[in-house]
Amino acid sequence: MPFERPSRRALLAGVLALGACGSRSRAPRSPMSIARAVDGQWRSTADRARDFWRHPRESLQFWGLHPESTVVEFWPGAGWYTEILAPYLAASGGRLYAADLQTGDPAAPVSGQVVRAYHRKLRQNPDLYGDVVITEFGATSGPVAPPGSADLVLFLRNLHNWMAAGIAEKAFHDAFEALKPGGVLGLEEHRATPGGVPDVLASDGYVLQSLAEQMGQEAGFLFEASSEINANPLDTRDHPFGVWTLPPERRSSPRGQPPDPTFDHGRFDLIGESDRMTLRFRKPG
């Protein structure tokens, strides 16, 4: 999956801008554990209800999040994980880079309204979220963080979107460039039936774990470990509207069409959220 590199001028401008951001103070505030960040009362009831399916504390521990980390979260969406990461890092003297949607990106899985609400939320409560650095990731974007600066990069249920848009290879490349030697790439993704035929466009939202591992290794990463933290054996993966039939999206009609009020969500709600792989890659060195 080839990608077009941005111009040298664009890359240089991005690096200089990010370097300026890196000069801001990172003084810790009040120590916070991952468990405390997950249990934070600032998180909405709806978001906290999904902890049952997404296991954020166990996942972040598996990926090796630690105080004073520099973390890059690709495509944070409405900020489900940011609500945990940003307060934790702000309290520990760490830093969060949010590599948001590139302006006008047709592959965007969320609307511009969602993106604006995310930015507004961070600006309105700097005491809680700290100084989150907003960058971009897309087909022609530059660096997501200063090269070699990140301890941890996170791909959180977005690999299927990048495969559909033809930018998955670029995502792994940009993550590799952002990480320090020895840094970790953590990946959570809807898992296709093992041994199935690879779908390079991930048209139903599911990705073969073997393919995800291969893409990481082709980008230069060492595949280190997998976990069943986010597995769901009830997920049959044969849903009429792909993974989006399941909660939390609960799609009832093809993409772009209005919801079908007669659609029976019952058996899909009983399945719960998707079966997901949880992987850890490491940059050599």
PLY file of the C-alpha trace (Angstrom):
ply
format ascii 1.0
element vertex 285
property float x
property float y
property float z
element edge 284
property int vertex1
property int vertex2
end_header
0.00 0.00 0.00
2.25 2.87 -1.21
1.81 6.37 0.12
2.92 9.77 -1.12
5.37 11.51 1.17
4.64 15.16 2.03
7.01 17.77 0.66
10.29 18.56 2.42
8.98 22.05 3.16
5.83 20.68 4.80
7.82 18.22 6.88
10.24 20.91 8.04
7.41 23.27 8.99
5.71 20.51 10.95
8.86 19.56 12.83
9.63 23.19 13.72
6.08 23.78 14.95
6.11 20.63 17.04
9.51 21.48 18.45
8.13 24.79 19.64
5.30 22.95 21.38
7.87 20.74 23.10
9.34 23.71 24.93
6.26 24.18 27.14
6.39 23.32 30.83
5.62 19.72 31.78
5.72 20.11 35.56
3.67 17.41 37.32
0.62 18.49 39.31
-0.87 15.89 41.65
0.16 12.23 41.15
-2.51 10.07 39.52
-2.60 6.31 38.93
-4.07 4.76 35.78
-6.87 3.32 37.94
-7.72 6.78 39.28
-7.78 8.22 35.77
-10.11 5.43 34.61
-12.39 6.02 37.61
-12.38 9.79 37.10
-15.74 11.42 37.80
-15.15 13.79 34.87
-15.85 10.87 32.52
-19.47 10.54 31.38
-21.68 7.72 32.61
-21.94 6.40 29.04
-18.16 6.34 28.60
-17.58 4.61 31.92
-20.19 1.97 31.08
-18.03 0.92 28.12
-15.09 0.07 30.41
-16.70 -3.37 30.69
-15.90 -3.92 27.01
-12.77 -1.81 26.48
-10.78 -2.54 29.68
-8.78 0.70 29.59
-6.79 0.10 32.78
-5.66 -3.38 31.76
-4.98 -2.27 28.18
-2.86 0.73 29.16
-0.89 -1.40 31.60
-0.32 -4.00 28.86
1.00 -1.28 26.56
3.30 0.02 29.29
1.94 3.50 30.02
3.94 5.06 32.82
4.31 8.49 34.48
6.08 11.17 32.45
5.36 9.31 29.19
5.05 11.12 25.90
2.06 9.54 24.18
0.60 9.95 20.67
-3.06 9.03 20.23
-4.03 8.69 16.57
-7.54 9.86 15.63
-8.99 10.38 19.12
-12.54 10.91 17.84
-14.77 12.26 20.58
-12.03 11.57 23.13
-13.02 8.34 24.87
-9.40 7.44 25.64
-8.25 11.07 25.85
-10.49 11.48 28.91
-8.20 8.95 30.63
-4.84 9.71 29.04
-4.82 13.51 29.26
-5.54 13.84 33.02
-3.10 11.04 33.83
-0.29 12.59 31.78
-1.02 16.13 32.96
-0.73 14.97 36.56
2.52 13.06 36.00
4.43 15.56 33.88
3.84 13.60 30.69
2.63 14.89 27.36
-0.18 13.86 25.01
-0.12 14.48 21.26
-3.55 14.02 19.66
-3.01 13.28 15.97
-6.47 14.31 14.88
-8.16 14.07 11.50
-6.45 15.96 8.73
-8.63 18.86 7.62
-10.98 17.76 4.86
-9.96 14.09 5.05
-12.63 12.06 3.19
-11.72 8.99 5.29
-12.90 10.70 8.47
-15.11 8.35 10.53
-16.49 11.26 12.57
-17.94 14.62 11.62
-16.28 17.99 11.85
-18.72 18.79 14.64
-17.26 15.94 16.72
-13.73 17.20 16.09
-14.63 20.75 17.07
-16.33 19.53 20.25
-13.19 17.55 21.13
-10.95 20.59 20.73
-13.38 22.78 22.67
-13.52 20.29 25.56
-9.72 20.34 25.91
-9.55 24.14 25.80
-12.30 24.60 28.39
-10.64 22.53 31.12
-6.84 22.92 30.93
-6.47 22.23 34.65
-7.78 18.70 34.07
-6.47 17.86 30.60
-3.23 19.82 30.63
-1.54 21.00 27.46
-2.64 18.46 24.83
-0.77 19.12 21.58
-3.08 18.82 18.55
-1.43 17.55 15.37
-2.85 15.83 12.28
-2.83 12.44 10.63
-4.08 11.87 7.10
-2.98 11.06 3.58
-0.68 14.09 3.23
0.01 15.04 6.85
3.48 15.65 8.27
4.92 14.36 11.57
2.42 13.50 14.29
5.03 14.39 16.95
8.70 15.37 16.94
10.71 12.46 15.51
11.98 10.07 18.15
10.08 11.77 20.99
7.27 9.35 21.93
7.33 6.53 24.45
3.95 5.17 23.36
1.79 5.50 20.23
-1.79 4.24 20.26
-3.93 2.94 17.37
-7.35 2.54 18.98
-9.95 0.88 16.73
-8.95 2.88 13.66
-6.81 0.52 11.59
-9.86 -0.58 9.56
-10.55 3.06 8.61
-6.98 3.56 7.42
-7.04 0.31 5.43
-10.23 1.45 3.68
-8.59 4.80 2.87
-5.27 3.31 1.75
-3.25 5.03 4.49
-2.58 2.15 6.88
1.04 1.87 5.76
1.50 5.60 6.39
0.01 5.25 9.89
2.58 2.62 10.84
5.36 4.67 9.22
4.38 7.86 11.05
4.13 5.97 14.35
7.58 4.46 13.83
9.09 7.89 13.12
7.48 9.44 16.22
8.66 6.75 18.64
11.93 6.66 20.52
14.08 3.57 20.00
12.51 0.99 22.29
9.15 2.81 22.23
5.85 0.93 21.99
3.02 0.92 19.47
-0.20 -0.27 21.11
-3.03 -1.44 18.85
-6.66 -2.30 19.57
-8.74 -3.43 16.59
-11.84 -5.43 15.64
-10.55 -8.95 14.94
-11.59 -10.95 11.87
-12.07 -14.72 12.03
-8.58 -16.27 12.22
-7.57 -18.03 9.02
-10.05 -16.11 6.89
-9.33 -14.48 3.54
-7.55 -11.14 4.07
-9.68 -8.12 3.22
-7.23 -5.30 2.58
-10.08 -2.76 2.69
-11.56 -4.13 5.94
-15.00 -3.60 4.40
-16.88 -5.06 7.38
-14.66 -3.30 9.93
-12.80 -6.48 10.95
-9.07 -7.03 10.42
-7.10 -10.28 10.48
-4.69 -10.27 13.40
-2.03 -11.89 11.22
-2.39 -9.01 8.74
-2.08 -6.37 11.46
1.06 -8.08 12.76
2.46 -8.23 9.22
1.85 -4.53 8.60
3.63 -3.61 11.81
6.62 -5.78 11.00
6.84 -4.42 7.46
7.07 -0.91 8.95
10.09 -2.00 11.00
8.44 -2.89 14.30
9.12 -5.98 16.35
5.90 -7.77 17.24
6.16 -8.31 20.97
2.92 -9.64 22.44
-0.83 -10.05 22.09
-3.48 -10.12 24.79
-7.04 -11.38 25.07
-8.00 -8.44 27.34
-10.58 -7.20 24.80
-11.70 -10.54 23.37
-15.42 -11.33 23.03
-16.12 -14.97 22.08
-19.81 -14.15 21.51
-18.98 -12.06 18.43
-19.86 -14.14 15.36
-18.70 -11.38 12.97
-21.52 -12.16 10.49
-23.59 -9.04 11.06
-25.72 -7.39 8.34
-23.94 -4.02 8.58
-20.53 -5.22 9.63
-19.06 -4.48 13.03
-21.13 -1.29 13.13
-24.27 -3.41 13.72
-23.01 -4.00 17.26
-22.94 -1.50 20.11
-22.01 1.24 20.51
-22.96 2.31 16.94
-25.89 -0.10 16.49
-26.31 0.56 12.78
-29.66 -0.57 11.35
-29.22 0.29 7.66
-26.42 0.62 5.10
-24.01 3.51 5.53
-25.51 6.78 4.30
-29.12 5.63 4.66
-31.52 6.65 7.46
-31.94 4.22 10.38
-34.49 1.43 9.94
-37.02 1.74 12.81
-38.11 -1.90 12.28
-34.63 -3.37 12.70
-34.37 -5.77 15.65
-31.22 -4.94 17.63
-31.93 -7.61 20.25
-29.49 -10.38 19.41
-26.74 -7.94 18.48
-27.07 -6.07 21.75
-26.74 -9.42 23.55
-23.38 -9.94 21.82
-22.10 -6.62 23.10
-19.10 -4.86 21.60
-16.85 -6.58 19.06
-14.15 -9.19 19.56
-10.90 -7.23 19.48
-7.21 -7.97 19.26
-4.88 -6.11 21.62
-1.31 -6.01 20.30
2.03 -4.57 21.39
4.82 -3.71 18.94
8.21 -2.23 19.81
10.57 -0.04 17.81
14.01 -1.71 17.75
16.68 -0.25 20.00
0 1
1 2
2 3
3 4
4 5
5 6
6 7
7 8
8 9
9 10
10 11
11 12
12 13
13 14
14 15
15 16
16 17
17 18
18 19
19 20
20 21
21 22
22 23
23 24
24 25
25 26
26 27
27 28
28 29
29 30
30 31
31 32
32 33
33 34
34 35
35 36
36 37
37 38
38 39
39 40
40 41
41 42
42 43
43 44
44 45
45 46
46 47
47 48
48 49
49 50
50 51
51 52
52 53
53 54
54 55
55 56
56 57
57 58
58 59
59 60
60 61
61 62
62 63
63 64
64 65
65 66
66 67
67 68
68 69
69 70
70 71
71 72
72 73
73 74
74 75
75 76
76 77
77 78
78 79
79 80
80 81
81 82
82 83
83 84
84 85
85 86
86 87
87 88
88 89
89 90
90 91
91 92
92 93
93 94
94 95
95 96
96 97
97 98
98 99
99 100
100 101
101 102
102 103
103 104
104 105
105 106
106 107
107 108
108 109
109 110
110 111
111 112
112 113
113 114
114 115
115 116
116 117
117 118
118 119
119 120
120 121
121 122
122 123
123 124
124 125
125 126
126 127
127 128
128 129
129 130
130 131
131 132
132 133
133 134
134 135
135 136
136 137
137 138
138 139
139 140
140 141
141 142
142 143
143 144
144 145
145 146
146 147
147 148
148 149
149 150
150 151
151 152
152 153
153 154
154 155
155 156
156 157
157 158
158 159
159 160
160 161
161 162
162 163
163 164
164 165
165 166
166 167
167 168
168 169
169 170
170 171
171 172
172 173
173 174
174 175
175 176
176 177
177 178
178 179
179 180
180 181
181 182
182 183
183 184
184 185
185 186
186 187
187 188
188 189
189 190
190 191
191 192
192 193
193 194
194 195
195 196
196 197
197 198
198 199
199 200
200 201
201 202
202 203
203 204
204 205
205 206
206 207
207 208
208 209
209 210
210 211
211 212
212 213
213 214
214 215
215 216
216 217
217 218
218 219
219 220
220 221
221 222
222 223
223 224
224 225
225 226
226 227
227 228
228 229
229 230
230 231
231 232
232 233
233 234
234 235
235 236
236 237
237 238
238 239
239 240
240 241
241 242
242 243
243 244
244 245
245 246
246 247
247 248
248 249
249 250
250 251
251 252
252 253
253 254
254 255
255 256
256 257
257 258
258 259
259 260
260 261
261 262
262 263
263 264
264 265
265 266
266 267
267 268
268 269
269 270
270 271
271 272
272 273
273 274
274 275
275 276
276 277
277 278
278 279
279 280
280 281
281 282
282 283
283 284
